[in-house]
Structures are given as C-alpha cells and as structure tokens.
C-alpha cells in the first residue's frame, strides 16, 4: 500500500503536464485546427513567365515573394531585413559589400544555397537581356570568397543599394531540369499552372516541407486569375479566401456572407499616364486641357469613394509628397484646349477592372469638352503594360504602387533610360536628380530630391493624378494573421496566415475548385 501511495503524486503530476502541454500546444497554438488545406487567393494577373527577373506588376511581385527569396527582405515598417544573408557589412570607401550566407537554406529541389548560385543568379540581372539591367548596372563585379561568402563591388557609393537586393526581381533563383521556370527557396513550391478557361489561369503552390523557418499553416495556396467582379462574388460565397487589393469598393460583405473587409494605408496613386513622346500628347497644352477638363471630385464620389483626391504623383504616405499645391482640376481650360480640333486618342484600361468601362466612358465625356475624342480600349493588364513599354499607348489608366521600400522606385519610371518609362518622358533634370538621390548619404536629403522630381512631373502635366486609395481587400471570416502593410499585397507574409480555431465556417476551405 505504501508503494502505491508514493506513486500517486507522480501519476497526477504526469497527467497535469499532459494537460498543460495540450493546452499550450493544441489549444493556445491552435493545433491542427489552424492548418489550411487549400487557400485560394484572387489576383488580376498570372504572367506567362514565372521568373522574377521579368516581373513588373504588383500581382507578379506577390508571386515572387511566395516562391522566391532574396538576400534581403522588407518588413511591415519598410525596413530592410536580412533574408538569405546571415551577416553583412559595408567596407572601404562605401563601394564594397561583404555577405555571409545562411547555412540551412535549401532550394526546392533540395540543393543547398551557395555563393556560386547567388553569383549566377545576380549576374542574370546584369545580362544584356535583363529588363532591369540598367537598374543594377551600378554593380561592377561579384566575387566568390568561399561557398558561403561573397563580395559585391559597386562602381560608386550607393546608400540605397541594399534595398535593390530586397526587390521582387532580385530573388535568388536556380535553373531546374525539365522545368520552364527557375526554382527558389521560398515557403511555397510551384506545382503547376492550370488553364481554367476564358484565358484565365490558376497557379497551384504547395508548402515547402523543408523550409528552414516555421512551416506555413497553408498546405496548398492557389492563385486564381479573376476579374474584380468574379473575385468579389466568390469571396462573398466563401470560395475565395483573399482578394488582391485592387478592390476599390465600400464594404461588400454582410453578416450573412463569408467575407469581411480589411483596409490599410497605401503607397498607391491612381492616374492616367500620358505618352509625352507621342504626337499630339507631346504638347503640354493638350495635357493641361485633358487634366483641367477632368472632374476629379465626381469621379471619386461615384467610382472610388474610399479614395483621397490626389495632388501630385507621389502619395502622401511617401517622402517627397507635395502639399499646398494649386488644384490642376480647377480653372478655365479654354485657353489650353483652343488650339485642338478633332484630336483622337486611345485610352487603355484593364478589362478586368470592375466598372472600368464605365470609368473610361466618363473620362471620354469629360475630354470631349476639350475637343478630344477618346476610344476606350479594355485590354488585359499585361498587354496594357506592354503597350506602355513599346511606346504604342496614348493614355493609360493604371495604379502605380510602391514595390520597394524607397521612393526611388516610385519615381525611377520617369528616368530616360528606364525600361518601363511610364510616360516616355525624357528630362535631363530628373535624370540628374535621380543620380544625386542614389548617392545621397541620408533619407532626408533623398526625400528633398524626390520632392523636386515630383514637382517637375506636376508642373509638366506628365500624369493626370486622380486619387490616393487605401489598400482594400476582402478576406474570409475564418482567416487570421493576414496583415497588409503600406506596400500592400506584394509583401503579405503568408507564412503567418492561419485559421481562427473558433470559426464556424471552416468548411469553406474544403470546397471543390469546380465551384467556379
């Protein structure tokens, strides 16, 4: 009897430890209930080439940050953080960077990360066929020290250079046999691209089971290429669990529906981009005529009531924002328009944009007051970008988004040599200011230079700046951990997304794809 009594406290203690373990690891942390078998995200574009070096749009950058990783990344506060780098330092005269790589990094095919693979990947950015070659041509050479260490030598000091290594197109990739796309080291593995009909695609990603950090709770992440109307309808039904942030609506989710609205400040400007190198838009008076005939107030109230009226190109969330400007949309436009008769221009807009046709028809009516006839051209977003790049566009309706943590990458689309010169605008003064900004030793001085660029764009009517939107999206009511920062959809950390364990609508995450 004594022996039995002496073991009783130990048995009770063991039972108590089991309860504590169960509470903290199964209840507090959610256990298996937090896992998401299939998570569906709406995007407006899935590119033909799944390769970060060719990515230009926000939708493409979202894909880049899911599959691939760079030497550095960006957090919610726009701060640069090491990603594949363990240690780094700036040496000598400010032109030599030393990097030591993390040792536990694997590519999706199981091959370890090495300095040679990093060198080969970064050299792709410098190749003559690279769309971003001119952005990275400040690199003089890349030197391998050993398997985990390398040096990057710049042609001249560049204080913002590290942010270039955090760019969505500067991901470290590796060619893969029998695959048409490179592979990465990110939390998700690209499994297949499915053509779902109507020229739309589905990108299937699976959790990378050998990911060095905490495994994502999402087991399979599907990116669905949808129109805005489709995305909203399927989010309301609980089939789509996250819409991309081009949604420009008030709250569309009632208590009876499966979704809820999320909103955050943004670094985005909705605008019309004028092709300033093409006749007759190369005449500043025509650009003034179009701008001063645009009813900004009516457009925002009737199409995008969540937006704030725009002033200059840079949004108020970024250094370089201009305040107390005269209103370009006020005043008599007669003088600017008097010289133009029967001008015909094409206005490109993304065909998947909800009410895009109606928005364009409204603009057409505005511009007719200035004797300008507009042809509304609804096209896929990737084709819209190509028309800008090739100089074929007249006027383009789009949203410019900050994809990197320095305003340089919001204004360098106006650099004369930029591969994506949004308005085909060539200004020696802007080129000089950008060069000065790249070598400026502190953020305050760079902000002053960006402000000067912003003012040049404003004074020359290079773009018609419509509004500054918040990031608006819709998520499933059972989703937790989905946080949108100022840089929006591109930098959502999906490794932290999980299910609310007390949510009653979890069956929405097991719906079949055939619902579409």
Beta strands, then each sheet from edge to edge (+ up, - down):
strand 1: 36-43
strand 2: 72-74
strand 3: 80-82
strand 4: 85-91
strand 5: 96-101
strand 6: 139-146
strand 7: 149-154
strand 8: 188-197
strand 9: 200-207
strand 10: 218-225
strand 11: 242-243
strand 12: 259-264
strand 13: 268-274
strand 14: 308-309
strand 15: 343-350
strand 16: 372-379
strand 17: 395-401
strand 18: 463-468
strand 19: 471-476
strand 20: 479-480
strand 21: 498-499
sheet 1: 8+ 9- 10+ 1+ 11+
sheet 2: 2+ 3-
sheet 3: 4+ 5- 7+ 6-
sheet 4: 12+ 19-
sheet 5: 14+ 18- 13+ 17- 15- 16-
sheet 6: 20+ 21-
end
